[in-house]
């Protein structure tokens, strides 16, 4: 199987290429705009990939690039009309299209899979996979996206908008059909990660899907951060962002870079799920946030290889029958821990890539 990657030497693109290479059994066809820069960034796997400079505005060049390809991953952040041009070329060549980005409203058709990233994507898929292993109705979900990494401008914008909307609404949790204000009373500690953290609850479209699909009684969804500079920049962004988006984003990017330089980096998803009598936990960790996003896109490739995404299109987190994805993730992530019954280890899955 040949997998093409647009934007192969960007942060997410290079992580996707390396993850594809690590799982094996695929040929990688990569593209970008600057050959020498790509050759430097991807030097460790350069001899194992086929690289082409592709001008996405050149229809003929794009047609040649997707020739002989079974899957194309858009890691270049291309959206709007240009994305539709790429999708049309994929449709003509019968190529599956995958994007970590948000769904293009013009592209709800066969062979297109969107939201194949960490949030959205894994943030819905992992809880749904867990729920499929429960033998009782789920009554409570607590979801935590844990990160310490240098934010790109796009990532910083997504974080700020996800945590604090422009109306400065209070952070909330879900309980018995209502959203209620959340106030952190003490420093937060999370299993599997050392040190005290701070959580910032949010309630997004994927949260709503879980509430509806599981008929939840209680739920919380939180960003979990550490690093004093990053947390201070986020707090300041609540007042800065509505009037000066660029300044808020710049402050968060700079703060996260300094904290990452001092403390290192990681990105993880931790989910605690309860029925009336049982509790299960799942922890998935990668070395960087780009790698966690890449994990979702490559998981999507693996499921296509296994013929488990036949005729599926739309948002990756809403994949039908996702129960087996935790076992597949174990082969790809830096660490996967699966526990049941209030901490009793049912199966410990861990392995370094």
Secondary structure, DSSP 8 states (H G I E B T S, - for coil): -EEEEETTTSHHHHHHHHHHHHH-S-EEEEEES-HHHHHHHTTTTGGGEEEEE--TT-HHHHHHHHTT-SEEEE-S---HHHHHHHHHHHHHTT-EEEESS---TT--STTEEE--BTTTBHHHHHHHHHHTT-SS---EEEEEEEEES---HHHHHHHHHHHS-TT----EEEETTEEEE----S-B--TTS-S-BEEEE---HHHHHHHHHHT-SEEEEEEEE--HHHHHHHHHHHHHTTT-HHHHHHHHHHHHHHHHHHH--EEEEEEEEE-SS-EEEEEEEESSHHHHHHHHHHHHHHHHHTT-STT--EEGGG-SS-TTHHHHHHTTSSEEEEEETTTEEEEEEE---
